[in-house]
Amino acid sequence: MSQYDVVVLGAGAAGLTAALSARGHGASVAVLEKADKLGGTSAWSGGMIWIPNNDHMKRHGIEDSREDAIQYLMSMSHGLMDERLVASFVDHGAEMVRWLEQNTSVEFQLVPEFPDYHPEFPGGKPGGGRSLECPLFSFDRLGDHRDRVTVGANYGKAPITMEESTLGKAVPLQVSAEEHARRAASDERGCGQSLIGHLFHACLEKGIEIHTECQATELITREGIVRGAKIKRAGQEQIVHANGGIVLATGGFEWNKELVRSFLRGPLTSPVSIPTNEGDGLIMCMRIGAALGNMREAWWMPAVETPNANGSIQTHLFAAERARPRSIIVNKAGKRFTNEAANYNAFGAAFHEQDVAHFSYPNLPCWFVFDQEHLDRFGYLQEPPGSPAPNWMARGSSLRELAENIGADAQGLKATVERWNRHVDKGRDPDFHRGESVHDTWWGDPNNKGKPEATLGRIDRAPFYALEVKSGALGTKGGPKTDALGRVINVDGEVIAGLYAAGNVMASVMGMTYGGAGGTLAPGMVFGYLGGKDAAARAKRE
């Protein structure tokens, strides 16, 4: 492990795609991963990628265009998106998918009818088509490498597709015991496990070296050109040389408290990503004068923390649950403060509202409040309908008792629920417009799909329950700025030769928004593909 054409730092979806692209375009490649297992947060995720105007849409007769996709994203820019990068993402997204499917064993399929996260915006797709996933992947195909992929706490080995998880539907499709047994027999996995399984298997087929427990600590430059990196491995420092370039795919900085405090726009207490995301790539880039962008933003995700039997705390993504009827989210005043069914990234912004009179964040803490019928019909977190409430869950025989038990204002909660119930009876939410978007009703009760009733429902059957909701994130989305090929630029706007960035380590092309399901992974893979390709061409020139 000393010299290659291209060295990729990080073995998530962005890094593995960069490695496949570089290898496929003629370069020798090594992937170096800080953790003891590969896959990163990508392996813990839902595994979807949001790719406008992709070939699978065309084969299914779903219309899309470059113009629609760019218009859609730029309509949410708030001046934070670089239209050149947006165009590059849109122009090369379908190309990346096509290249992987034609040149490797990686496969994708449509996630049926999954709408964009803001489908009513210009160019949005209420009927879906832009979100793709990999089919179930048998880890038996990895042979002796099957245990090298990290497994997340929330979904474990995830022998499910998106439609069968709470990341894909408010009430997931049920899988028969026979089908579960069939999948278990060949260790078939879906979601992020499938995505990483496919990419890892393709890397093995191409003979790409992947080394774990290798932490990059410094970029090696000569005459302003990045030539390699210092690596810490088994307590020893090594230097790895890269003729064509280094592709950074080291993830965000959400587990580095000092960086979080320095850069993010508001509280982040409960990240739901791999803990090795400590900003290594960001720090290395800062040392050599890279320009930074989008530093205040993260892929915000409401989270719920629950105790495990061994006394540890488990952090859960809190996505589909918020859209189910007979539930609301209230702050300490007992008041609602946003559309509970909004996409998780948009919802996270509500945590950062400030009360300037009291210099506080009035929507933290907050609680998900629901009644007994909600529990009976939908369960809670990953527990199925009809599950009894656990002892650690807050409850009350009345709304007043519940408010006292969670520390919220009792009169405020009572008035809020009464107002909510009146609006439910009229079939609309004039306060926060919950149920007006196709997105909201997609996530709600499937028995009322497409209707406001899918997400609107009275809260009136005691006892009442509450879960505290915290400010979490899938990862941060600020870092070194890049050009349209993923090449890192310095503070003078010039390309730093030999350095590329992809995924959550780079300044996200998405600015503060989230286009649709898979909007985190897709840009990482697209710019990983572009960076790997350009680095391979650069190695040939060198």
TORDREN-505121 format. One record per residue (C-alpha): residue number from 1; x, y, z. Coordinates in steps of 0.05 Angstrom, whole numbers. Layout:
N
   i   east  north     up
 NUM      X      Y      Z
...
END
This chain:
542
   i   east  north     up
   1      0      0      0
   2     44     57    -25
   3     29     84    -95
   4    -32     85   -140
   5    -62    127   -195
   6   -122    146   -151
   7   -132    140    -76
   8   -202    146    -48
   9   -211    164     25
  10   -276    136     52
  11   -315     73     33
  12   -387     96     33
  13   -429    101    -30
  14   -392    163    -55
  15   -324    132    -44
  16   -340     64    -74
  17   -371     98   -135
  18   -309    141   -143
  19   -266     79   -139
  20   -307     41   -191
  21   -306    102   -238
  22   -231    111   -232
  23   -218     37   -242
  24   -266     34   -300
  25   -230     91   -334
  26   -163     57   -330
  27   -132     76   -263
  28   -102     34   -207
  29   -143     49   -145
  30   -141     40    -69
  31   -197     56    -21
  32   -177     73     51
  33   -230     72    105
  34   -222    100    175
  35   -272     53    209
  36   -261    -21    220
  37   -317    -38    171
  38   -335     -6    104
  39   -400     25     80
  40   -404     86    124
  41   -471    119    138
  42   -493     96     68
  43   -497     25     94
  44   -543     48    150
  45   -588     89    105
  46   -649     75     64
  47   -603     66      4
  48   -645    107    -45
  49   -614    155    -96
  50   -652    214   -125
  51   -634    219   -198
  52   -677    264   -244
  53   -690    244   -315
  54   -662    174   -305
  55   -669    117   -356
  56   -714     76   -310
  57   -765    133   -313
  58   -764    132   -388
  59   -774     57   -391
  60   -835     64   -346
  61   -864    121   -387
  62   -852    175   -334
  63   -837    243   -364
  64   -780    285   -338
  65   -729    334   -366
  66   -665    370   -351
  67   -703    435   -350
  68   -755    410   -300
  69   -703    383   -253
  70   -660    446   -253
  71   -721    491   -245
  72   -745    448   -187
  73   -680    451   -149
  74   -666    525   -162
  75   -737    543   -140
  76   -714    522    -69
  77   -644    553    -73
  78   -652    614    -27
  79   -589    638    -62
  80   -548    581    -33
  81   -542    536    -94
  82   -491    542   -149
  83   -531    532   -213
  84   -469    505   -249
  85   -463    449   -198
  86   -538    436   -200
  87   -534    430   -276
  88   -474    383   -270
  89   -511    339   -220
  90   -573    336   -264
  91   -533    326   -328
  92   -490    270   -301
  93   -538    234   -254
  94   -571    189   -305
  95   -503    180   -337
  96   -474    154   -271
  97   -530    104   -263
  98   -525     82   -335
  99   -449     74   -330
 100   -453     32   -267
 101   -507    -13   -297
 102   -469    -22   -362
 103   -399    -30   -334
 104   -409    -64   -267
 105   -456   -113   -234
 106   -493    -57   -197
 107   -568    -55   -211
 108   -623     -4   -196
 109   -699     -3   -197
 110   -753     49   -188
 111   -784     61   -120
 112   -856     63   -145
 113   -893    129   -142
 114   -848    160    -88
 115   -862    235    -95
 116   -809    289    -92
 117   -804    322    -23
 118   -833    388    -49
 119   -876    362   -107
 120   -918    425   -115
 121   -856    467   -131
 122   -843    482   -205
 123   -813    421   -239
 124   -831    375   -180
 125   -857    305   -192
 126   -918    287   -149
 127   -921    219   -182
 128   -849    202   -167
 129   -798    166   -211
 130   -735    203   -191
 131   -720    158   -131
 132   -683     92   -146
 133   -660     35   -102
 134   -619    -28   -112
 135   -656    -95   -113
 136   -645   -141    -54
 137   -573   -164    -52
 138   -549   -232    -26
 139   -488   -222     18
 140   -471   -294      2
 141   -443   -265    -62
 142   -388   -230    -21
 143   -359   -296      3
 144   -305   -285     55
 145   -319   -210     53
 146   -391   -214     76
 147   -377   -189    146
 148   -337   -128    125
 149   -398    -82    117
 150   -421    -41    176
 151   -492    -56    202
 152   -534     -1    233
 153   -573     -7    297
 154   -640     16    268
 155   -650    -33    211
 156   -596    -85    224
 157   -585   -127    163
 158   -649    -97    133
 159   -677   -156     93
 160   -729   -107     66
 161   -742    -59      9
 162   -761     14     18
 163   -835     -1     13
 164   -826    -49     71
 165   -792      2    117
 166   -814     65    154
 167   -765    103    110
 168   -808     87     50
 169   -879     84     76
 170   -916    109    137
 171   -946     39    144
 172   -895     -8    113
 173   -916    -66     69
 174   -916   -131    108
 175   -870   -188     86
 176   -894   -259     98
 177   -856   -304    145
 178   -840   -349     86
 179   -809   -292     46
 180   -769   -270    106
 181   -743   -341    114
 182   -725   -344     40
 183   -686   -279     45
 184   -651   -301    109
 185   -629   -366     77
 186   -586   -329     26
 187   -574   -267     70
 188   -612   -221     22
 189   -611   -149     45
 190   -644    -85     21
 191   -639    -10     34
 192   -569     16     46
 193   -542    -54     57
 194   -563    -71    -14
 195   -532     -8    -43
 196   -465    -19     -9
 197   -469    -94    -22
 198   -476    -81    -97
 199   -420    -29    -99
 200   -373    -70    -55
 201   -384   -132    -97
 202   -370    -93   -161
 203   -305    -67   -129
 204   -284   -138   -112
 205   -298   -159   -184
 206   -254   -102   -209
 207   -197   -120   -162
 208   -201    -54   -124
 209   -162    -55    -58
 210   -203    -33      2
 211   -166    -24     68
 212   -202    -10    133
 213   -175     21    198
 214   -135     71    156
 215   -145    143    179
 216   -121    198    134
 217    -90    255    174
 218    -57    301    124
 219    -55    315     49
 220     14    314     17
 221     26    372    -31
 222     84    391    -76
 223     83    456   -114
 224      9    465    -96
 225    -11    397   -125
 226    -39    342    -80
 227      5    282    -89
 228    -17    236    -33
 229    -37    230     40
 230    -10    212    108
 231    -45    151    136
 232    -48    126    208
 233    -54     51    209
 234    -44      5    269
 235     -9     61    305
 236     40     72    249
 237     43    130    200
 238     49    115    126
 239     48    158     63
 240      5    136      5
 241     22    168    -62
 242    -31    184   -116
 243     -8    201   -186
 244    -76    224   -209
 245   -107    250   -146
 246   -141    240    -79
 247   -217    234    -76
 248   -244    255     -9
 249   -306    217     11
 250   -296    218     87
 251   -366    240    107
 252   -387    300    148
 253   -367    330    215
 254   -430    317    256
 255   -393    277    309
 256   -341    331    321
 257   -372    375    375
 258   -323    432    365
 259   -337    436    290
 260   -412    429    301
 261   -410    488    350
 262   -367    529    303
 263   -406    520    240
 264   -478    495    245
 265   -536    544    248
 266   -569    512    308
 267   -571    453    357
 268   -551    384    334
 269   -556    335    392
 270   -572    268    361
 271   -535    249    297
 272   -558    184    265
 273   -495    171    225
 274   -432    130    235
 275   -391    159    293
 276   -326    163    253
 277   -354    223    215
 278   -311    273    253
 279   -292    321    198
 280   -225    291    178
 281   -232    311    105
 282   -255    381    123
 283   -195    392    170
 284   -145    367    118
 285   -175    414     66
 286   -174    474    112
 287    -99    463    124
 288    -84    472     50
 289   -129    532     37
 290   -192    502      8
 291   -252    548      2
 292   -311    526     45
 293   -385    529     30
 294   -453    512     59
 295   -422    504    128
 296   -484    520    169
 297   -525    464    138
 298   -538    391    153
 299   -585    337    127
 300   -631    350    186
 301   -671    291    214
 302   -717    291    275
 303   -694    235    321
 304   -720    196    381
 305   -675    165    433
 306   -697    102    470
 307   -664     60    524
 308   -638    -10    508
 309   -642    -69    555
 310   -568    -62    570
 311   -576     11    592
 312   -548     42    528
 313   -586     93    486
 314   -609     79    415
 315   -623    136    367
 316   -679    125    317
 317   -695    163    253
 318   -763    195    261
 319   -792    202    191
 320   -856    168    170
 321   -885    166    241
 322   -896    241    241
 323   -946    238    184
 324   -992    186    214
 325  -1061    211    237
 326  -1082    221    309
 327  -1015    253    326
 328   -983    322    332
 329   -916    351    355
 330   -917    405    409
 331   -865    447    445
 332   -858    463    519
 333   -916    513    513
 334   -960    455    489
 335   -966    487    420
 336   -956    460    351
 337   -902    497    312
 338   -898    467    242
 339   -927    416    193
 340   -910    350    226
 341   -915    312    160
 342   -863    355    124
 343   -801    321     98
 344   -750    310    153
 345   -697    359    127
 346   -748    416    123
 347   -777    396    191
 348   -709    403    223
 349   -707    477    207
 350   -764    488    256
 351   -717    468    313
 352   -674    529    298
 353   -726    583    305
 354   -706    632    360
 355   -746    670    412
 356   -707    735    412
 357   -740    760    476
 358   -717    700    516
 359   -656    682    473
 360   -679    610    468
 361   -700    557    418
 362   -774    553    435
 363   -785    488    397
 364   -734    448    437
 365   -752    407    475
 366   -813    381    438
 367   -856    318    439
 368   -894    274    391
 369   -963    267    423
 370  -1012    212    404
 371  -1071    173    431
 372  -1088    101    444
 373  -1121     90    377
 374  -1058    114    342
 375  -1018     64    382
 376  -1066      8    366
 377  -1068     24    291
 378   -995     42    278
 379   -951     19    335
 380   -890     62    351
 381   -821     67    321
 382   -805     -3    294
 383   -857    -37    337
 384   -919    -63    301
 385   -992    -42    310
 386  -1022    -67    375
 387   -956    -65    412
 388   -963    -43    485
 389   -931     21    505
 390   -864      8    540
 391   -852     30    612
 392   -804     85    591
 393   -856    120    547
 394   -890    181    577
 395   -965    174    584
 396  -1026    204    619
 397  -1098    185    630
 398  -1114    257    609
 399  -1079    310    569
 400  -1066    349    633
 401  -1032    289    665
 402   -991    277    602
 403   -969    350    601
 404   -948    347    674
 405   -908    283    661
 406   -868    313    603
 407   -861    383    631
 408   -904    419    580
 409   -957    471    593
 410  -1023    434    608
 411  -1070    490    587
 412  -1031    500    523
 413  -1033    426    505
 414  -1107    421    520
 415  -1123    482    477
 416  -1078    458    421
 417  -1111    389    417
 418  -1180    420    419
 419  -1162    467    362
 420  -1130    408    324
 421  -1193    366    331
 422  -1237    422    306
 423  -1194    430    244
 424  -1193    355    233
 425  -1269    354    234
 426  -1267    406    178
 427  -1216    366    139
 428  -1160    418    137
 429  -1103    448    177
 430  -1103    523    167
 431  -1046    533    217
 432   -992    493    182
 433  -1026    463    119
 434  -1013    391    138
 435  -1046    345     88
 436  -1046    394     30
 437   -984    366     -4
 438   -980    300    -41
 439   -918    287      1
 440   -958    291     66
 441  -1012    243     44
 442   -962    195     14
 443   -932    183     83
 444   -999    178    119
 445  -1050    122    129
 446  -1050     81     64
 447  -1125     68     73
 448  -1136    142     58
 449  -1078    153      9
 450  -1083    218    -28
 451  -1134    247     20
 452  -1124    295     79
 453  -1150    240    124
 454  -1086    202    110
 455  -1051    248    159
 456  -1106    286    195
 457  -1140    250    253
 458  -1171    269    320
 459  -1133    258    385
 460  -1187    239    434
 461  -1180    168    459
 462  -1144    162    526
 463  -1093    145    550
 464  -1048    194    514
 465   -973    184    500
 466   -912    225    483
 467   -842    214    455
 468   -790    269    460
 469   -764    289    391
 470   -693    315    385
 471   -652    352    333
 472   -615    300    293
 473   -581    296    225
 474   -562    243    174
 475   -497    282    166
 476   -471    352    154
 477   -471    382     85
 478   -416    435     87
 479   -344    429     66
 480   -294    446     12
 481   -324    479    -50
 482   -316    443   -115
 483   -325    457   -189
 484   -373    419   -234
 485   -325    359   -239
 486   -317    352   -163
 487   -248    385   -162
 488   -235    423    -97
 489   -222    497   -105
 490   -181    543    -60
 491   -199    610    -28
 492   -178    646    -92
 493   -227    605   -134
 494   -172    563   -167
 495   -173    487   -173
 496   -128    451   -124
 497    -97    401   -173
 498   -103    329   -152
 499   -158    338   -100
 500   -231    319   -107
 501   -289    315    -59
 502   -355    278    -60
 503   -411    263    -11
 504   -421    297     56
 505   -349    321     59
 506   -361    371      2
 507   -403    434      1
 508   -469    404    -19
 509   -498    421    -86
 510   -566    419    -51
 511   -555    481     -8
 512   -604    479     50
 513   -657    436     16
 514   -671    364     -2
 515   -699    347    -70
 516   -729    279    -56
 517   -717    211    -26
 518   -644    195    -39
 519   -623    267    -44
 520   -564    256      2
 521   -533    195    -31
 522   -544    215   -103
 523   -499    277   -105
 524   -445    239    -69
 525   -446    184   -121
 526   -451    231   -180
 527   -392    274   -158
 528   -355    211   -137
 529   -365    185   -208
 530   -342    250   -239
 531   -283    258   -192
 532   -259    186   -202
 533   -264    194   -277
 534   -226    260   -279
 535   -172    234   -231
 536   -162    173   -276
 537   -153    219   -337
 538   -105    262   -297
 539    -64    201   -278
 540    -56    184   -352
 541    -32    255   -366
 542     16    253   -308
END
